[in-house]
Amino acid sequence: MTVSVVIPHRDRADLLERVLSCLSNQRLPGETSLEVIVVDNGSSDRSADVAAAHGARSILLGSNQGVSKALNRGIEAARGAWIAVLNNDVDLAPDWLAVMLGAAQRADAWFVTGKVYETGGAGVLDGAGDAVCRGGTAWRLGHGKLDGPEYSHPRSTYFPSATAALFRREFFDLAGLFDESFFAYLEDVDLGMRAAALGLAGVYVPDAHAWHRGSATSGRWSSRSVAWITRHQLLLIAKHYSEALLLRFALPVLAAQLLWAALALSRGRFRAWLAGIFLGLRDCRAHWSPRARRGEEGLAAALRAGEGEIAALQLAGGWDSYWRWYFRLVGQPPRRVP
């Protein structure tokens, strides 16, 4: 059996060296073989030489064409029955792939996502899987919190994190590839919403460990990142919410977007947020339809469940200001919000 690993990449040959070394050190089960594909978005450093030295296949796009397009070109070229997608700024435990494969096969899951720590964070989580609220915004569960037992329970999920995830090849035949109109950020949330609408469930496996540097390539809270995230949050609503669902979830959507604007303002990124709003409203017209989508009730159920997960873990690990105010505004926490 072959597992294909797809890594979208641009510059930062040092990061690529680390992740390829981690893959070389994976303890593969049985007759499993590994195919590694680096999709290069126009690197100007020695990245191609690093990929070749590790026996990886490079797909050279020539210029920065975005994360989604890079992932898709790699998935299309992959020969494996299973396809892993990895950020270039991730380190993997030596048994990461074996644990992910074993869990997927036991659960007969469409995809698997594991526990990701912040690099150098001494047990601080980057995320224990993803969840999305009714307002259409996502949280990497446990992000910035110390690891604890509340993050160590396997569970079903519809939301894979493209930071480090493993998919059955057939998943993409049913759900489609990543939406290339999402240049970077939230492309995996869009994919998860489609999975929820189709009932293609995956599993979160807390024993599969990875470490993430977090925006090591694009920069944390850069203007470009804020503009993309803002635009893509609006596209998620336009793509997946019919007129009826938008009316049903109007308060959560409004609360989520106003709080995101406040968060961007607090980080000195109001102009970037405004640019994202302009781009999102302009581009929403190509996606919006008032009619109900296939599987919309399944998606609505997944969003309600995701909101419950977010609230429960915020209660357990301490409230972030965004989520504290979100639940105050929508009035739906499992217990009283402080």
URDASUL-V165049 format. One record per helix or strand of 2 or more residues. SS is the DSSP state (hx for helix, st for strand). FROM is the first residue (numbers start at 1). LEN is the number of residues. Records with the same first field share a line. If there is no record, write none. Layout:
SS->FROM-LEN ; FROM-LEN
This chain:
st->2-8 ; 33-8 ; 57-4 ; 82-5 ; 90-3 ; 111-8 ; 124-4 ; 130-3 ; 138-3 ; 155-3 ; 164-5 ; 202-11
hx->13-12 ; 47-7 ; 67-11 ; 96-12 ; 149-3 ; 169-7 ; 187-12 ; 223-18 ; 243-6 ; 250-17 ; 270-15 ; 296-22 ; 321-10
